[in-house]
Amino acid sequence: MSHPILFKWKHFQPEIILLNVRWYCRYALSYRDLE
């Protein structure tokens, strides 16, 4: 049962990282504009 879960996580990890990077860039830019 743990194998499909690990496979799912490995499959979704790149997407999650991309989302985090995208959000980080967006907040960094907005934070820079506020200053």
N, CA, C and O atoms as a Tripos MOL2 file, in Angstrom:
@<TRIPOS>MOLECULE
protein
  140   139    35     0     0
PROTEIN
NO_CHARGES

@<TRIPOS>ATOM
      1 N           0.8160   -1.2190    0.0000 N.3       1 MET1
      2 CA          0.0000    0.0000    0.0000 C.3       1 MET1
      3 C           0.8450    1.2620    0.0000 C.2       1 MET1
      4 O           0.4140    2.2870   -0.5280 O.2       1 MET1
      5 N           2.0230    1.2110    0.5720 N.am      2 SER2
      6 CA          2.8540    2.4180    0.6660 C.3       2 SER2
      7 C           3.5040    2.7590   -0.6720 C.2       2 SER2
      8 O           3.8720    3.9100   -0.9100 O.2       2 SER2
      9 N           3.6440    1.7670   -1.5400 N.am      3 HIS3
     10 CA          4.3070    2.0210   -2.8280 C.3       3 HIS3
     11 C           3.5320    2.9850   -3.7230 C.2       3 HIS3
     12 O           4.1340    3.9220   -4.2490 O.2       3 HIS3
     13 N           2.2220    2.8010   -3.9200 N.am      4 PRO4
     14 CA          1.4700    3.7630   -4.7510 C.3       4 PRO4
     15 C           1.5170    5.1710   -4.1810 C.2       4 PRO4
     16 O           1.5640    6.1420   -4.9370 O.2       4 PRO4
     17 N           1.5050    5.2930   -2.8640 N.am      5 ILE5
     18 CA          1.5580    6.6170   -2.2350 C.3       5 ILE5
     19 C           2.9060    7.2760   -2.5400 C.2       5 ILE5
     20 O           2.9610    8.4580   -2.8820 O.2       5 ILE5
     21 N           3.9820    6.5130   -2.4150 N.am      6 LEU6
     22 CA          5.3070    7.0590   -2.7270 C.3       6 LEU6
     23 C           5.3850    7.4550   -4.1920 C.2       6 LEU6
     24 O           5.9500    8.4930   -4.5350 O.2       6 LEU6
     25 N           4.8160    6.6220   -5.0510 N.am      7 PHE7
     26 CA          4.8320    6.9210   -6.4830 C.3       7 PHE7
     27 C           4.0550    8.2040   -6.7550 C.2       7 PHE7
     28 O           4.4890    9.0460   -7.5420 O.2       7 PHE7
     29 N           2.9090    8.3460   -6.1030 N.am      8 LYS8
     30 CA          2.1070    9.5650   -6.2740 C.3       8 LYS8
     31 C           2.9030   10.7840   -5.8380 C.2       8 LYS8
     32 O           2.9230   11.7990   -6.5330 O.2       8 LYS8
     33 N           3.5560   10.6850   -4.6930 N.am      9 TRP9
     34 CA          4.3360   11.8340   -4.1960 C.3       9 TRP9
     35 C           5.4640   12.1830   -5.1560 C.2       9 TRP9
     36 O           5.7220   13.3580   -5.4190 O.2       9 TRP9
     37 N           6.1320   11.1680   -5.6740 N.am     10 LYS10
     38 CA          7.2280   11.4290   -6.6210 C.3      10 LYS10
     39 C           6.6940   12.0730   -7.8970 C.2      10 LYS10
     40 O           7.3840   12.8600   -8.5440 O.2      10 LYS10
     41 N           5.4670   11.7290   -8.2450 N.am     11 HIS11
     42 CA          4.8680   12.2840   -9.4580 C.3      11 HIS11
     43 C           4.4510   13.7340   -9.2460 C.2      11 HIS11
     44 O           4.5960   14.5590  -10.1470 O.2      11 HIS11
     45 N           3.9340   14.0480   -8.0660 N.am     12 PHE12
     46 CA          3.4240   15.3960   -7.7970 C.3      12 PHE12
     47 C           4.4980   16.3690   -7.3270 C.2      12 PHE12
     48 O           4.3090   17.5830   -7.4000 O.2      12 PHE12
     49 N           5.6220   15.8480   -6.8480 N.am     13 GLN13
     50 CA          6.6670   16.7170   -6.2950 C.3      13 GLN13
     51 C           7.1060   17.8340   -7.2370 C.2      13 GLN13
     52 O           7.1520   18.9880   -6.8100 O.2      13 GLN13
     53 N           7.4310   17.5450   -8.5030 N.am     14 PRO14
     54 CA          7.8600   18.6280   -9.4070 C.3      14 PRO14
     55 C           6.8080   19.7140   -9.5450 C.2      14 PRO14
     56 O           7.1420   20.8970   -9.5960 O.2      14 PRO14
     57 N           5.5280   19.3220   -9.6070 N.am     15 GLU15
     58 CA          4.4560   20.3090   -9.7340 C.3      15 GLU15
     59 C           4.3810   21.1830   -8.4920 C.2      15 GLU15
     60 O           4.2010   22.3970   -8.5940 O.2      15 GLU15
     61 N           4.5190   20.5680   -7.3150 N.am     16 ILE16
     62 CA          4.4710   21.3260   -6.0630 C.3      16 ILE16
     63 C           5.6400   22.3000   -5.9970 C.2      16 ILE16
     64 O           5.4680   23.4490   -5.5910 O.2      16 ILE16
     65 N           6.8220   21.8500   -6.3940 N.am     17 ILE17
     66 CA          8.0050   22.7220   -6.3820 C.3      17 ILE17
     67 C           7.7920   23.8970   -7.3300 C.2      17 ILE17
     68 O           8.1100   25.0370   -6.9910 O.2      17 ILE17
     69 N           7.2520   23.6190   -8.5210 N.am     18 LEU18
     70 CA          6.9880   24.6910   -9.4850 C.3      18 LEU18
     71 C           6.0010   25.6940   -8.9070 C.2      18 LEU18
     72 O           6.1810   26.9020   -9.0540 O.2      18 LEU18
     73 N           4.9520   25.1930   -8.2480 N.am     19 LEU19
     74 CA          3.9610   26.0890   -7.6460 C.3      19 LEU19
     75 C           4.6100   26.9520   -6.5780 C.2      19 LEU19
     76 O           4.3690   28.1580   -6.5150 O.2      19 LEU19
     77 N           5.4380   26.3330   -5.7330 N.am     20 ASN20
     78 CA          6.1070   27.0910   -4.6690 C.3      20 ASN20
     79 C           7.0100   28.1730   -5.2400 C.2      20 ASN20
     80 O           7.0290   29.2990   -4.7440 O.2      20 ASN20
     81 N           7.7600   27.8310   -6.2830 N.am     21 VAL21
     82 CA          8.6560   28.8110   -6.9110 C.3      21 VAL21
     83 C           7.8450   29.9530   -7.4960 C.2      21 VAL21
     84 O           8.2070   31.1220   -7.3630 O.2      21 VAL21
     85 N           6.7310   29.5950   -8.1520 N.am     22 ARG22
     86 CA          5.8850   30.6160   -8.7660 C.3      22 ARG22
     87 C           5.3360   31.5730   -7.7170 C.2      22 ARG22
     88 O           5.3720   32.7900   -7.8970 O.2      22 ARG22
     89 N           4.8220   31.0090   -6.6020 N.am     23 TRP23
     90 CA          4.2760   31.8410   -5.5290 C.3      23 TRP23
     91 C           5.3720   32.6900   -4.8930 C.2      23 TRP23
     92 O           5.1540   33.8590   -4.5770 O.2      23 TRP23
     93 N           6.5520   32.0970   -4.7080 N.am     24 TYR24
     94 CA          7.6650   32.8320   -4.0990 C.3      24 TYR24
     95 C           8.0430   34.0290   -4.9570 C.2      24 TYR24
     96 O           8.2440   35.1310   -4.4460 O.2      24 TYR24
     97 N           8.1390   33.8090   -6.2600 N.am     25 CYS25
     98 CA          8.4900   34.9090   -7.1710 C.3      25 CYS25
     99 C           7.4310   35.9960   -7.1120 C.2      25 CYS25
    100 O           7.7550   37.1840   -7.0890 O.2      25 CYS25
    101 N           6.1750   35.5950   -7.0890 N.am     26 ARG26
    102 CA          5.0910   36.5760   -7.0700 C.3      26 ARG26
    103 C           5.1480   37.4080   -5.7920 C.2      26 ARG26
    104 O           5.0200   38.6310   -5.8420 O.2      26 ARG26
    105 N           5.3400   36.7500   -4.6420 N.am     27 TYR27
    106 CA          5.3800   37.4820   -3.3750 C.3      27 TYR27
    107 C           6.6370   38.3270   -3.2520 C.2      27 TYR27
    108 O           6.5980   39.4170   -2.6810 O.2      27 TYR27
    109 N           7.7400   37.8420   -3.7760 N.am     28 ALA28
    110 CA          8.9870   38.6070   -3.7250 C.3      28 ALA28
    111 C           8.8290   39.8950   -4.5200 C.2      28 ALA28
    112 O           9.2780   40.9530   -4.0800 O.2      28 ALA28
    113 N           8.1960   39.8160   -5.6840 N.am     29 LEU29
    114 CA          7.9890   41.0060   -6.5110 C.3      29 LEU29
    115 C           7.0420   41.9760   -5.8200 C.2      29 LEU29
    116 O           7.3040   43.1780   -5.7900 O.2      29 LEU29
    117 N           5.9390   41.4700   -5.2640 N.am     30 SER30
    118 CA          4.9770   42.3480   -4.6040 C.3      30 SER30
    119 C           5.6050   42.9770   -3.3550 C.2      30 SER30
    120 O           5.3350   44.1360   -3.0400 O.2      30 SER30
    121 N           6.4340   42.2190   -2.6530 N.am     31 TYR31
    122 CA          7.1000   42.7540   -1.4620 C.3      31 TYR31
    123 C           8.0760   43.8630   -1.8510 C.2      31 TYR31
    124 O           8.2080   44.8610   -1.1430 O.2      31 TYR31
    125 N           8.7490   43.6800   -2.9660 N.am     32 ARG32
    126 CA          9.6940   44.6840   -3.4500 C.3      32 ARG32
    127 C           8.9420   45.9670   -3.8310 C.2      32 ARG32
    128 O           9.4300   47.0710   -3.5910 O.2      32 ARG32
    129 N           7.7660   45.8140   -4.4200 N.am     33 ASP33
    130 CA          6.9650   46.9790   -4.8110 C.3      33 ASP33
    131 C           6.4970   47.7500   -3.5810 C.2      33 ASP33
    132 O           6.3850   48.9760   -3.6190 O.2      33 ASP33
    133 N           6.2240   47.0340   -2.4880 N.am     34 LEU34
    134 CA          5.7360   47.6990   -1.2730 C.3      34 LEU34
    135 C           6.8140   48.5770   -0.6560 C.2      34 LEU34
    136 O           6.5140   49.6420   -0.1160 O.2      34 LEU34
    137 N           8.0570   48.1420   -0.7320 N.am     35 GLU35
    138 CA          9.1410   48.9000   -0.0990 C.3      35 GLU35
    139 C           9.4040   50.2270   -0.7880 C.2      35 GLU35
    140 O          10.2870   50.9760   -0.3690 O.2      35 GLU35
@<TRIPOS>BOND
     1     1     2 1
     2     2     3 1
     3     3     4 2
     4     3     5 am
     5     5     6 1
     6     6     7 1
     7     7     8 2
     8     7     9 am
     9     9    10 1
    10    10    11 1
    11    11    12 2
    12    11    13 am
    13    13    14 1
    14    14    15 1
    15    15    16 2
    16    15    17 am
    17    17    18 1
    18    18    19 1
    19    19    20 2
    20    19    21 am
    21    21    22 1
    22    22    23 1
    23    23    24 2
    24    23    25 am
    25    25    26 1
    26    26    27 1
    27    27    28 2
    28    27    29 am
    29    29    30 1
    30    30    31 1
    31    31    32 2
    32    31    33 am
    33    33    34 1
    34    34    35 1
    35    35    36 2
    36    35    37 am
    37    37    38 1
    38    38    39 1
    39    39    40 2
    40    39    41 am
    41    41    42 1
    42    42    43 1
    43    43    44 2
    44    43    45 am
    45    45    46 1
    46    46    47 1
    47    47    48 2
    48    47    49 am
    49    49    50 1
    50    50    51 1
    51    51    52 2
    52    51    53 am
    53    53    54 1
    54    54    55 1
    55    55    56 2
    56    55    57 am
    57    57    58 1
    58    58    59 1
    59    59    60 2
    60    59    61 am
    61    61    62 1
    62    62    63 1
    63    63    64 2
    64    63    65 am
    65    65    66 1
    66    66    67 1
    67    67    68 2
    68    67    69 am
    69    69    70 1
    70    70    71 1
    71    71    72 2
    72    71    73 am
    73    73    74 1
    74    74    75 1
    75    75    76 2
    76    75    77 am
    77    77    78 1
    78    78    79 1
    79    79    80 2
    80    79    81 am
    81    81    82 1
    82    82    83 1
    83    83    84 2
    84    83    85 am
    85    85    86 1
    86    86    87 1
    87    87    88 2
    88    87    89 am
    89    89    90 1
    90    90    91 1
    91    91    92 2
    92    91    93 am
    93    93    94 1
    94    94    95 1
    95    95    96 2
    96    95    97 am
    97    97    98 1
    98    98    99 1
    99    99   100 2
   100    99   101 am
   101   101   102 1
   102   102   103 1
   103   103   104 2
   104   103   105 am
   105   105   106 1
   106   106   107 1
   107   107   108 2
   108   107   109 am
   109   109   110 1
   110   110   111 1
   111   111   112 2
   112   111   113 am
   113   113   114 1
   114   114   115 1
   115   115   116 2
   116   115   117 am
   117   117   118 1
   118   118   119 1
   119   119   120 2
   120   119   121 am
   121   121   122 1
   122   122   123 1
   123   123   124 2
   124   123   125 am
   125   125   126 1
   126   126   127 1
   127   127   128 2
   128   127   129 am
   129   129   130 1
   130   130   131 1
   131   131   132 2
   132   131   133 am
   133   133   134 1
   134   134   135 1
   135   135   136 2
   136   135   137 am
   137   137   138 1
   138   138   139 1
   139   139   140 2
@<TRIPOS>SUBSTRUCTURE
     1 MET1         2 RESIDUE 1 A MET
     2 SER2         6 RESIDUE 1 A SER
     3 HIS3        10 RESIDUE 1 A HIS
     4 PRO4        14 RESIDUE 1 A PRO
     5 ILE5        18 RESIDUE 1 A ILE
     6 LEU6        22 RESIDUE 1 A LEU
     7 PHE7        26 RESIDUE 1 A PHE
     8 LYS8        30 RESIDUE 1 A LYS
     9 TRP9        34 RESIDUE 1 A TRP
    10 LYS10       38 RESIDUE 1 A LYS
    11 HIS11       42 RESIDUE 1 A HIS
    12 PHE12       46 RESIDUE 1 A PHE
    13 GLN13       50 RESIDUE 1 A GLN
    14 PRO14       54 RESIDUE 1 A PRO
    15 GLU15       58 RESIDUE 1 A GLU
    16 ILE16       62 RESIDUE 1 A ILE
    17 ILE17       66 RESIDUE 1 A ILE
    18 LEU18       70 RESIDUE 1 A LEU
    19 LEU19       74 RESIDUE 1 A LEU
    20 ASN20       78 RESIDUE 1 A ASN
    21 VAL21       82 RESIDUE 1 A VAL
    22 ARG22       86 RESIDUE 1 A ARG
    23 TRP23       90 RESIDUE 1 A TRP
    24 TYR24       94 RESIDUE 1 A TYR
    25 CYS25       98 RESIDUE 1 A CYS
    26 ARG26      102 RESIDUE 1 A ARG
    27 TYR27      106 RESIDUE 1 A TYR
    28 ALA28      110 RESIDUE 1 A ALA
    29 LEU29      114 RESIDUE 1 A LEU
    30 SER30      118 RESIDUE 1 A SER
    31 TYR31      122 RESIDUE 1 A TYR
    32 ARG32      126 RESIDUE 1 A ARG
    33 ASP33      130 RESIDUE 1 A ASP
    34 LEU34      134 RESIDUE 1 A LEU
    35 GLU35      138 RESIDUE 1 A GLU
